[in-house]
């Protein structure tokens, strides 16, 4: 009876982990603006994820077979421009400038790109740019503003920091490095599928050094494909990459039932790291990489991702060590069997998450 109750507790724990993780799988909404300043005129190329726009406008922007419905988007062009103009505003001194739509929509995968322009009066100059887009449907939404021209600048906006000032912009190399390191750490923090993969990879680990090698192999691999994709040397559509990322989670989770340790797992993480790199690239493209300082931006983003991953590993090792201090998990044969049971329970939970993401990304 006790044995059956213990099994039931394991499966209840699995269910809770999967439920919480799957509900958190939706990542923070990210959009971007590329601004060009020319005296009192500001032109913007604004890029939005159509899935987020669909929620914001409460419309149907995809066909029944989940393809982008360009005709439906064109039919809603006035509503889309009005929504963007209301939530992306330019100030001339203290006055909000009138916006003018530019050109027709362009599409890049599931992203919509539109142009807008603001012109200040002769006696005023652009002072700041405010963005609130998607914040009404997700308070954690982010917007990347890139400025090209005399001021090459990148800033990540949020509900807590909605403004970019055009006066006294910090153009230092350190500012660029700092921003992209933070962006890399933040992406790992909200990239729940990447975190799930890491947990599946390291759950059998017991010490930091083997885990460090495994995570570093993952970083080296995804740095290669991320760079190739961002520089447009080689890329794979996200419709293929996202399901493959989910399958990588399933594979490693299942493999955990057949291996004892992670001593040689670095080659597995390297192979799957190549796949995950294309996923990172889609996010980094939305950030609007600056043409000047491109190498530093790429290197800083990768460094941020590595820092985030190592923090996750460190937290996991500390948590595991604390758990292992309990008498229930002593060094006896029975205690080691219990340790493995916990590891396999976590693997099963993460594997179910990966399978759920695969189904969602392929069939829903």
Residue pairs with C-beta under 8 A, 6 or more apart in sequence:
10 341
10 345
13 345
13 349
14 345
14 348
14 349
14 352
17 346
17 349
17 350
17 353
18 349
18 352
18 353
18 356
21 192
21 196
21 349
21 350
21 353
22 353
22 356
22 357
24 192
25 192
25 193
25 353
25 356
25 357
25 360
27 190
27 191
27 192
28 138
28 140
28 141
28 142
28 190
29 49
29 52
29 134
29 137
29 138
29 140
29 141
29 142
30 49
30 141
30 142
30 143
30 144
30 283
30 286
30 287
31 46
31 47
31 48
31 49
31 52
31 133
31 134
31 141
31 142
31 143
31 144
31 286
32 46
32 47
32 143
32 144
32 145
32 146
32 286
32 287
32 288
33 44
33 45
33 46
33 47
33 88
33 129
33 131
33 143
33 144
33 145
33 146
33 288
34 44
34 45
34 46
34 47
34 146
34 148
34 288
35 42
35 43
35 44
35 129
35 145
35 146
35 147
35 148
36 42
36 43
36 44
36 147
36 148
36 149
37 126
37 147
37 149
37 150
37 151
37 166
38 149
39 125
40 92
40 119
40 120
40 121
40 122
40 124
40 125
40 126
41 117
41 118
41 119
41 120
42 90
42 97
42 117
42 118
42 119
42 126
42 129
43 102
43 115
43 116
43 117
44 88
44 115
44 116
44 117
44 118
45 113
45 114
45 115
46 84
46 88
46 113
46 114
46 115
46 116
47 108
47 111
47 112
47 113
47 286
47 288
48 84
48 111
48 112
48 113
48 114
48 133
49 110
49 111
49 112
50 61
50 62
50 68
50 73
50 110
50 111
50 112
51 62
51 110
52 134
52 137
52 138
52 141
53 61
53 80
53 83
53 112
54 60
54 61
54 62
55 137
56 83
56 133
56 134
56 136
56 137
57 76
57 79
57 80
57 83
59 72
59 76
59 79
60 69
60 72
61 68
61 69
61 72
61 73
61 76
62 68
62 69
63 69
66 364
68 107
68 110
70 105
70 107
73 80
73 105
73 112
74 105
77 105
80 105
80 112
80 114
81 101
81 114
81 116
83 133
84 114
84 116
84 133
85 99
85 116
87 131
87 132
87 133
87 134
87 135
88 99
88 116
88 129
88 130
88 131
88 132
88 133
89 96
89 97
89 99
89 129
89 130
90 96
90 97
90 99
90 118
90 126
90 128
90 129
90 130
91 97
91 126
91 127
91 128
91 129
91 130
92 118
92 120
92 121
92 124
92 125
92 126
92 127
93 120
93 124
93 125
93 127
94 127
95 124
97 118
97 119
97 120
97 126
98 118
98 119
99 116
99 117
99 118
100 116
100 117
100 118
100 119
101 114
101 115
101 116
102 114
102 115
102 116
102 117
103 114
103 115
105 112
105 113
105 114
106 112
106 113
106 114
107 113
109 237
109 238
110 238
111 286
118 126
120 126
125 166
126 166
127 165
127 166
127 167
128 163
128 164
128 165
128 166
129 145
129 163
129 164
129 166
130 162
130 163
131 143
131 145
131 157
131 162
131 164
132 159
132 162
133 141
133 143
134 141
134 143
135 141
135 159
139 159
140 158
140 159
140 190
141 158
141 159
142 156
142 157
142 158
143 156
143 157
143 158
144 154
144 155
144 156
144 157
144 286
144 287
144 288
145 153
145 154
145 155
145 156
145 157
145 164
145 288
146 153
146 154
146 287
146 288
146 289
146 290
147 153
147 154
147 164
147 166
147 169
148 290
148 291
151 166
151 169
151 171
152 171
152 290
152 291
152 292
152 293
153 164
153 169
153 170
153 171
153 290
154 176
154 179
154 180
154 287
154 288
154 290
154 297
155 164
155 179
156 179
156 182
156 183
156 186
156 287
157 163
157 164
173 293
173 296
176 290
176 293
176 296
176 297
176 300
177 296
177 300
178 300
179 300
180 287
180 296
180 297
180 298
180 300
180 301
180 304
181 300
181 301
181 303
181 304
181 307
182 304
183 287
183 301
183 304
184 300
184 301
184 302
184 303
184 304
184 305
184 306
184 307
184 308
185 304
185 305
185 307
185 308
185 311
186 304
186 308
187 280
187 283
187 301
187 304
187 305
187 308
188 194
188 195
188 304
188 305
188 308
188 309
188 312
189 308
191 279
191 283
193 245
193 246
193 249
193 279
193 354
193 357
194 245
194 276
194 279
195 312
196 249
196 350
196 353
196 354
197 245
197 248
197 249
197 252
197 272
197 276
197 354
198 215
198 218
198 309
198 312
198 313
199 312
199 316
199 346
199 350
200 249
200 252
200 253
200 256
200 347
200 350
200 351
200 354
201 214
201 215
201 218
201 252
201 262
201 265
201 268
201 269
202 211
202 214
202 215
202 262
202 313
202 316
203 256
203 316
203 343
203 346
203 347
203 350
204 256
204 259
204 260
204 261
204 262
204 343
205 211
205 214
205 261
205 262
205 317
206 320
207 317
208 313
208 314
208 317
210 261
210 262
210 263
211 262
211 313
211 316
211 317
212 310
212 313
213 266
214 262
214 265
214 266
214 269
215 269
215 306
215 309
215 310
215 313
216 266
216 306
217 266
217 267
217 269
217 270
217 273
218 269
218 270
218 272
218 273
218 276
218 309
219 273
219 302
219 305
219 306
219 309
220 270
220 273
221 269
221 270
221 271
221 272
221 273
221 274
221 276
221 277
222 273
222 274
222 276
222 277
222 280
222 302
222 305
223 277
223 302
224 274
224 277
225 234
225 273
225 274
225 275
225 277
225 278
225 281
226 277
226 278
226 280
226 281
226 284
226 298
226 301
226 302
227 233
227 298
228 234
228 235
228 277
229 235
229 236
229 277
229 278
229 281
229 282
229 285
230 281
230 284
230 285
230 289
230 298
235 278
235 281
236 278
238 278
238 279
238 282
241 275
241 278
241 279
241 282
242 279
242 357
242 361
243 358
243 361
243 362
244 275
245 275
245 276
245 279
245 357
246 354
246 355
246 357
246 358
246 361
247 354
247 358
248 272
248 275
248 276
248 354
249 350
249 351
249 353
249 354
249 357
250 351
250 354
250 355
250 358
251 272
252 268
252 272
253 347
253 348
253 350
253 351
253 354
254 347
254 351
255 268
256 343
256 344
256 347
257 344
257 347
259 265
280 301
280 305
284 298
284 301
287 301
289 297
289 298
290 297
323 329
323 342
324 339
328 335
328 338
329 335
329 338
329 339
329 342
